[in-house]
Amino acid sequence: DGGITQSPKYLFRKEGQNVTLSCEQNLNHDAMYWYRQDPGQGLRLIYYSQIVNDFQKGDIAEGYSVSREKKESFPLTVTSAQKNPTAFYLCASSPPGTVYNEQFFGPGTRLTVL
Amino acid sequence: GQQVMQIPQYQHVQEGEDFTTYCNSSTTLSNIQWYKQRPGGHPVFLIQLVKSGEVKKQKRLTFQFGEAKKNSSLHITATQTTDVGTYFCAGGGKLIFGQGTELSVKP
């Protein structure tokens, strides 16, 4: 089955620790995205990548870092510099040739920092 | 910066009643997309509108894009319990998401 996988589904970390969230897709999509979702708010863009070895900051990139070494993978690191990291994190990808970025989302990772 | 506002934030309806959520942008949008997120799930793409005044239907769902391309609406006729979830609009080239409307349906 083609799709986007995120692991783990739930993640608990102590304050001050960095944590890396996994995102893998086998859809052959070029573009990949990371969003953060908080209760009562829409999705906010953290980082996006349109091609391997290239990525851009979104609206709330501070305290986060990413890499795009392979087309299939776009891991997100939540660093200790992120002031309020507890949230639901969603990874998405877009198919090639799409002008307006229809997005396919993974199941998400719910991060809780204690 | 560009903002996309969505109202209402919550809507509770009796099964069989209609439901509408509205999306308004501070600037003209190149396109508008709608997503549905079931409780505990992830957003799923429903539809995309591109043309001014465009109207699209998916069974009981009707999507409209305003003439000025600054607003959009999603209307559900005769809601069912399977319609429960949060509906998001998202617009523009970088897809700015609205806050979402959470729909609950009482059987």
Boltz contact constraints between the chains, C-beta under 6 A:
constraints:
  - contact:
      token1: [A, 41]
      token2: [B, 99]
      max_distance: 6.0
  - contact:
      token1: [A, 42]
      token2: [B, 97]
      max_distance: 6.0
  - contact:
      token1: [A, 42]
      token2: [B, 98]
      max_distance: 6.0
  - contact:
      token1: [A, 42]
      token2: [B, 99]
      max_distance: 6.0
  - contact:
      token1: [A, 42]
      token2: [B, 100]
      max_distance: 6.0
  - contact:
      token1: [A, 43]
      token2: [B, 97]
      max_distance: 6.0
  - contact:
      token1: [A, 90]
      token2: [B, 42]
      max_distance: 6.0
  - contact:
      token1: [A, 100]
      token2: [B, 31]
      max_distance: 6.0
  - contact:
      token1: [A, 101]
      token2: [B, 95]
      max_distance: 6.0
  - contact:
      token1: [A, 102]
      token2: [B, 45]
      max_distance: 6.0
  - contact:
      token1: [A, 105]
      token2: [B, 42]
      max_distance: 6.0
  - contact:
      token1: [A, 105]
      token2: [B, 43]
      max_distance: 6.0
  - contact:
      token1: [A, 107]
      token2: [B, 42]
      max_distance: 6.0
  - contact:
      token1: [A, 108]
      token2: [B, 42]
      max_distance: 6.0
